[in-house]
């Protein structure tokens, strides 16, 4: 890679890392469009570019989420029992989803990505009342594991860490306080992204259309500068989120999701 490319990827990773920390979503919702444009610019075959973008996004999300989760943990916003239940169930969903995604066309995967993000944004916008209490509800293992299965599937089929689904479910349905939903999501994404990313490596192994520097549908070579940019900024984003009002965070998050979704629909 030449120096301008490295610098651009570092900048993109920094932006994705900040958003991962601020929104607790892993950064995949911004990384996937960036990677799609990048692979198009270096003339990667359209038959594999979307799959490669999704798989590579999951690798970067893994590291960005480690950074943001550590900051949320220091702020007391990670519920470890929920992380374990959701994370273990997401492994199953993530591996199954990656196998399914490997057989779908890139256009279909992009449409799934956009649909997931739009539904998540609508859910947040529809919540007009402030929660009466910001206390933790009882943790029910079947509900948490059901969430994990869904998150794992969505993570693989949309190339994201799964926070776009797990955060609305935890906050709106399971009644987690929003910042605990963000922190728990960040920690869960580490497990989900690892499982889904492994599925993309396996499914893409040996594909002759892939460029050099890839392991299956994961471009580890170009992921390095993106990871280097994302890790420090993910912690910064988490610190900023901790100082932001919950109502503001919800509205900004929903607007951000809509912008990304509509852009992907017309990619």
C-alpha positions in Angstrom: 0.0 0.0 0.0 1.2 3.5 -0.7 1.3 6.3 1.9 -1.9 8.1 0.8 -3.9 4.9 0.9 -2.6 4.1 4.4 -3.5 7.6 5.6 -7.0 7.5 4.2 -7.6 4.1 5.8 -6.3 5.4 9.1 -8.7 8.4 8.9 -11.6 6.1 7.9 -10.8 3.8 10.8 -10.7 6.7 13.2 -14.1 7.8 12.2 -15.5 4.3 12.5 -13.9 3.8 15.8 -15.4 7.0 17.3 -18.8 6.0 16.1 -18.4 2.5 17.5 -17.6 4.0 20.9 -20.2 6.7 20.8 -23.1 4.5 19.6 -22.0 1.1 20.9 -22.6 -0.5 17.5 -19.1 -1.7 16.6 -18.6 0.6 13.6 -19.7 -1.8 10.9 -22.5 0.5 9.8 -19.9 3.1 8.6 -17.2 0.6 7.7 -19.2 -1.4 5.2 -19.9 1.5 2.9 -16.3 2.7 3.2 -14.9 -0.7 2.3 -17.3 -1.2 -0.6 -16.1 2.1 -2.1 -12.5 1.1 -1.4 -12.7 -2.3 -3.0 -14.4 -0.8 -6.0 -11.6 1.7 -6.4 -8.9 -1.0 -6.4 -11.0 -3.1 -8.9 -12.0 -6.0 -6.8 -14.5 -8.2 -8.7 -18.1 -7.2 -8.0 -18.9 -10.9 -7.4 -16.9 -10.8 -4.2 -16.5 -7.2 -3.2 -19.6 -7.0 -0.9 -18.8 -10.3 0.8 -15.2 -9.0 1.3 -16.4 -5.7 2.7 -18.7 -7.5 5.2 -16.0 -10.0 6.3 -13.3 -7.3 6.6 -15.7 -5.1 8.5 -16.3 -7.8 11.1 -12.5 -8.1 11.7 -12.2 -4.4 12.3 -15.3 -4.3 14.4 -13.8 -6.9 16.7 -10.9 -4.7 17.7 -12.9 -1.4 17.8 -15.5 -3.1 20.1 -12.7 -4.3 22.5 -11.6 -0.7 22.9 -15.1 0.8 23.4 -16.2 -2.0 25.7 -13.3 -1.4 28.0 -14.3 2.2 28.3 -17.9 1.4 29.0 -16.8 -1.2 31.6 -14.8 1.5 33.4 -17.9 3.7 33.4 -20.0 0.8 34.9 -22.2 0.2 31.8 -21.5 -3.4 31.0 -23.8 -6.2 32.2 -21.6 -9.2 32.1 -24.3 -11.8 32.6 -26.2 -10.5 29.6 -22.9 -10.3 27.6 -22.3 -14.0 28.2 -25.8 -15.2 27.3 -26.2 -13.0 24.2 -22.7 -13.6 23.1 -22.8 -17.4 23.3 -26.1 -17.5 21.4 -24.7 -15.1 18.8 -21.9 -17.5 18.0 -24.5 -20.0 16.6 -26.4 -17.3 14.8 -23.2 -15.7 13.4 -21.8 -19.0 12.0 -25.2 -19.9 10.4 -25.6 -16.4 9.0 -22.2 -16.4 7.4 -22.9 -19.7 5.6 -26.1 -18.3 4.3 -24.5 -15.0 3.3 -21.8 -16.8 1.3 -24.4 -18.0 -1.1 -26.3 -14.7 -1.6 -25.6 -12.0 -4.2 -23.9 -8.8 -3.1 -27.0 -6.7 -3.9 -29.2 -8.8 -1.7 -26.7 -8.5 1.2 -26.7 -4.7 0.8 -30.5 -4.6 0.9 -30.5 -6.7 4.0 -28.0 -4.3 5.6 -30.2 -1.3 4.7 -33.4 -2.9 5.9 -31.9 -3.8 9.3 -30.6 -0.3 9.9 -33.9 1.4 8.8 -36.0 -0.8 11.2 -33.6 0.0 14.0 -33.8 3.7 13.4 -37.6 3.7 13.2 -37.8 1.9 16.5 -35.7 4.6 18.2 -37.7 7.4 16.7 -41.0 5.8 17.8 -40.0 6.0 21.4 -41.5 9.4 22.4 -41.7 8.9 26.1 -38.7 9.0 28.4 -38.3 5.9 30.6 -39.6 6.4 34.1 -36.7 4.6 35.7 -33.1 3.9 34.7 -32.7 0.8 36.7 -31.8 -2.7 35.4 -34.7 -5.1 34.9 -34.5 -8.8 35.9 -32.3 -10.7 33.4 -34.1 -13.6 31.7 -31.8 -16.1 30.0 -34.2 -17.3 27.3 -34.9 -13.7 26.2 -31.1 -12.9 26.2 -30.3 -16.0 24.2 -33.1 -15.3 21.7 -31.6 -11.8 21.3 -28.2 -13.4 20.7 -29.4 -15.7 18.0 -31.0 -12.8 16.1 -28.0 -10.6 16.6 -25.6 -13.3 15.3 -27.7 -13.8 12.1 -28.0 -10.1 11.5 -24.3 -9.6 12.1 -23.4 -12.1 9.4 -26.0 -11.1 6.9 -25.3 -7.3 7.2 -21.6 -7.3 8.0 -22.0 -5.4 11.2 -21.3 -6.2 14.8 -25.0 -6.5 15.6 -25.5 -3.4 17.8 -28.0 -2.0 15.4 -30.3 -4.8 16.5 -29.2 -5.6 20.0 -29.3 -2.0 21.3 -33.0 -1.5 20.3 -34.0 -4.9 21.7 -32.2 -4.5 25.0 -33.4 -0.9 25.5 -37.0 -1.1 24.1 -38.0 -4.7 24.8 -35.8 -5.9 27.6 -35.9 -2.5 29.2 -32.1 -1.9 29.8 -31.1 1.7 30.5 -29.8 3.0 27.2 -26.2 3.5 28.3 -26.1 -0.1 29.8 -27.5 -1.3 26.5 -24.7 0.5 24.6 -22.0 -0.9 26.9 -23.3 -4.4 27.0 -23.7 -4.3 23.2 -20.1 -3.2 22.7 -18.9 -6.2 24.8 -21.2 -8.6 23.1 -20.1 -7.5 19.7 -16.6 -8.8 20.4 -17.9 -12.3 20.6 -20.4 -11.9 17.7 -17.9 -10.4 15.3 -15.4 -13.2 16.0 -17.9 -15.9 15.2 -19.3 -14.2 12.1 -15.9 -13.2 10.9 -14.7 -16.8 11.2 -17.6 -17.9 9.1 -16.6 -15.5 6.3 -13.0 -16.8 6.4 -14.3 -20.4 6.0 -16.9 -19.6 3.3 -14.5 -17.6 1.2 -11.5 -19.8 1.5 -9.9 -20.7 -1.9 -12.1 -18.2 -3.9 -9.9 -17.3 -6.9 -11.5 -13.9 -7.4 -10.2 -12.6 -4.2 -7.1 -10.3 -4.2 -3.8 -11.0 -2.3 -3.7 -10.3 1.4 -7.0 -12.0 2.2 -8.1 -14.9 4.3 -11.3 -16.0 2.8 -13.6 -13.0 2.7 -11.4 -11.1 5.1 -8.9 -8.6 3.8 -6.5 -8.5 6.8 -3.9 -6.4 4.9 -6.0 -3.4 4.3 -7.7 -3.9 7.7 -4.5 -3.1 9.6 -4.6 0.7 9.2 -8.3 0.7 9.7 -7.9 -1.2 13.0 -5.0 1.1 14.0 -7.2 4.2 13.5 -10.3 2.7 15.2 -8.9 1.5 18.5 -7.9 4.8 20.1 -11.0 6.7 18.8 -13.4 4.0 20.0 -12.4 4.8 23.6 -12.8 8.5 22.9 -16.3 7.9 21.5 -17.3 5.9 24.6 -16.1 8.7 26.9 -18.1 11.3 24.9 -21.3 9.1 25.0 -21.0 8.8 28.8 -21.3 12.6 29.1 -24.2 12.9 26.6 -27.8 13.1 27.6 -29.8 9.9 26.8 -32.5 11.6 24.8 -30.0 13.3 22.6 -28.1 10.1 22.1 -31.2 8.2 20.9 -32.1 10.9 18.4 -28.6 11.3 17.0 -28.2 7.5 16.8 -31.5 7.1 14.8 -30.7 9.9 12.4 -27.3 8.4 11.8 -28.8 5.0 11.0 -31.2 6.5 8.5 -28.5 8.3 6.6 -26.4 5.2 6.3 -29.3 2.9 5.3 -30.5 5.1 2.5 -27.0 5.5 1.1 -26.6 1.8 1.0 -29.9 1.3 -0.8 -28.7 3.5 -3.7 -25.1 2.3 -3.7 
